[in-house]
Amino acid sequence: IAGAPFVSGEAGEQLEALAVEATAETQSSMQAQMLAALRVSYPATREEVSVRGLLLDAALPDLRLGVEMDGPFHFVNDTEYNLASRFKQRLVEGLGWTVVRIAHFDWTRLPRDQHASYARERVEGALRASPRRPPPPPPPPR
């Protein structure tokens, strides 16, 4: 919507403001759900961590692992991340971090009672695949 040539003037500004507001509300809700789900297995999860000025939605700093909850504006189409998202990930990984990306369309398809196990599986998979660190410890007993 931003910069859309077919809507100009005050109407275009109002439309853009509504889109930003709706995205912020949806994104913050999904981020809050993701943060709660991560903290089930990883209580030390921190919200909105800056890695040399690059903001991650959530992070496990001791493991140098960031988690991004990616809303619709992170994508060019249903499967391809946009250039800004890919560039940010490469920069963060270049600083020795692992980045887990959770797409909004995957997250919203899951029942809420599966969010914690999905988040744990994504983190554990990323840590196992990372050449920089050993696999994570098992989650605490319930």
C-alpha positions as CSV (number, residue, x, y, z in Angstrom):
1,I,0.0,0.0,0.0
2,A,2.9,2.4,0.8
3,G,3.8,4.3,-2.3
4,A,0.8,2.9,-4.2
5,P,0.4,5.2,-7.2
6,F,-3.4,4.6,-7.5
7,V,-4.3,6.1,-4.2
8,S,-3.0,9.6,-3.5
9,G,-3.5,12.6,-1.2
10,E,-5.4,12.3,2.0
11,A,-7.1,9.1,1.1
12,G,-3.8,7.4,0.4
13,E,-2.4,8.6,3.7
14,Q,-5.4,7.3,5.6
15,L,-5.2,4.0,3.8
16,E,-1.5,3.6,4.6
17,A,-2.1,4.6,8.3
18,L,-4.8,1.9,8.6
19,A,-2.5,-0.7,7.0
20,V,0.3,0.1,9.4
21,E,-2.0,0.1,12.4
22,A,-3.5,-3.3,11.4
23,T,-0.1,-4.8,10.8
24,A,1.3,-3.5,14.1
25,E,-1.7,-4.9,16.0
26,T,-1.5,-8.3,14.3
27,Q,2.2,-8.5,14.5
28,S,2.3,-7.6,18.2
29,S,-0.3,-10.2,19.0
30,M,1.6,-12.9,17.1
31,Q,4.9,-11.8,18.7
32,A,3.3,-12.0,22.2
33,Q,2.1,-15.5,21.4
34,M,5.5,-16.5,20.1
35,L,7.3,-15.0,23.1
36,A,5.0,-16.9,25.5
37,A,5.4,-20.1,23.6
38,L,9.2,-19.8,23.6
39,R,9.3,-19.1,27.3
40,V,7.6,-22.5,28.0
41,S,10.8,-24.3,27.1
42,Y,13.3,-21.4,27.2
43,P,12.3,-19.1,30.2
44,A,15.4,-16.9,29.6
45,T,13.9,-15.7,26.2
46,R,14.2,-12.0,25.9
47,E,11.9,-9.7,23.8
48,E,13.2,-7.3,21.2
49,V,16.9,-7.7,21.5
50,S,19.3,-5.5,19.5
51,V,22.3,-7.2,17.9
52,R,24.5,-4.2,16.9
53,G,21.5,-2.2,16.0
54,L,19.6,-5.0,14.3
55,L,16.4,-5.6,16.3
56,L,15.3,-9.2,16.8
57,D,11.7,-10.0,17.9
58,A,13.0,-12.5,20.5
59,A,16.4,-13.9,21.5
60,L,18.2,-16.4,23.6
61,P,21.3,-14.3,24.0
62,D,23.4,-17.1,25.8
63,L,22.8,-19.3,22.8
64,R,23.2,-16.4,20.3
65,L,19.9,-17.3,18.8
66,G,17.3,-14.9,17.5
67,V,13.7,-15.6,16.6
68,E,11.8,-13.5,14.1
69,M,8.0,-13.6,13.8
70,D,7.5,-12.6,10.2
71,G,4.2,-11.0,9.2
72,P,3.0,-10.5,5.6
73,F,5.3,-7.6,4.8
74,H,8.4,-9.8,5.1
75,F,7.4,-11.7,2.0
76,V,7.5,-11.0,-1.8
77,N,5.1,-13.9,-2.3
78,D,3.8,-16.8,-0.2
79,T,7.3,-18.5,0.0
80,E,10.0,-15.9,-0.7
81,Y,11.3,-13.5,1.9
82,N,11.8,-9.9,0.7
83,L,15.3,-8.5,0.3
84,A,15.3,-6.5,3.6
85,S,14.4,-9.6,5.6
86,R,17.1,-11.7,3.9
87,F,19.7,-9.0,4.3
88,K,19.0,-8.5,8.0
89,Q,19.3,-12.3,8.6
90,R,22.6,-12.4,6.7
91,L,23.9,-9.5,8.8
92,V,22.8,-11.1,12.1
93,E,24.3,-14.5,11.1
94,G,27.5,-12.7,10.1
95,L,27.7,-11.6,13.7
96,G,27.7,-15.2,14.8
97,W,24.0,-15.6,15.6
98,T,21.5,-18.2,14.4
99,V,18.2,-16.8,13.2
100,V,14.9,-18.8,13.4
101,R,12.2,-17.4,11.2
102,I,8.5,-18.1,11.9
103,A,6.2,-17.2,9.1
104,H,2.8,-15.7,10.0
105,F,1.0,-18.2,7.8
106,D,2.6,-21.2,9.5
107,W,1.9,-19.8,13.0
108,T,-1.7,-18.9,12.4
109,R,-2.6,-22.3,11.0
110,L,-1.5,-24.0,14.2
111,P,-3.9,-24.5,17.1
112,R,-2.7,-22.4,20.1
113,D,-2.0,-25.5,22.2
114,Q,0.7,-26.5,19.6
115,H,2.5,-23.1,19.6
116,A,5.0,-24.0,22.4
117,S,6.0,-27.4,20.9
118,Y,6.3,-25.8,17.4
119,A,8.5,-23.0,18.8
120,R,10.7,-25.5,20.7
121,E,11.1,-27.7,17.6
122,R,12.1,-24.7,15.5
123,V,14.7,-23.6,18.0
124,E,16.1,-27.1,18.6
125,G,16.3,-27.7,14.8
126,A,18.2,-24.5,14.2
127,L,20.6,-25.2,17.0
128,R,21.3,-28.7,15.8
129,A,21.9,-27.4,12.2
130,S,24.1,-24.6,13.4
131,P,27.8,-25.3,13.0
132,R,28.6,-22.7,15.7
133,R,27.3,-24.4,18.8
134,P,26.3,-27.8,20.3
135,P,22.7,-28.9,20.5
136,P,20.5,-27.3,23.2
137,P,20.0,-29.0,26.6
138,P,16.7,-30.8,26.9
139,P,13.7,-28.7,28.1
140,P,13.1,-28.7,31.8
141,P,10.8,-31.4,33.1
142,R,7.2,-30.5,33.6
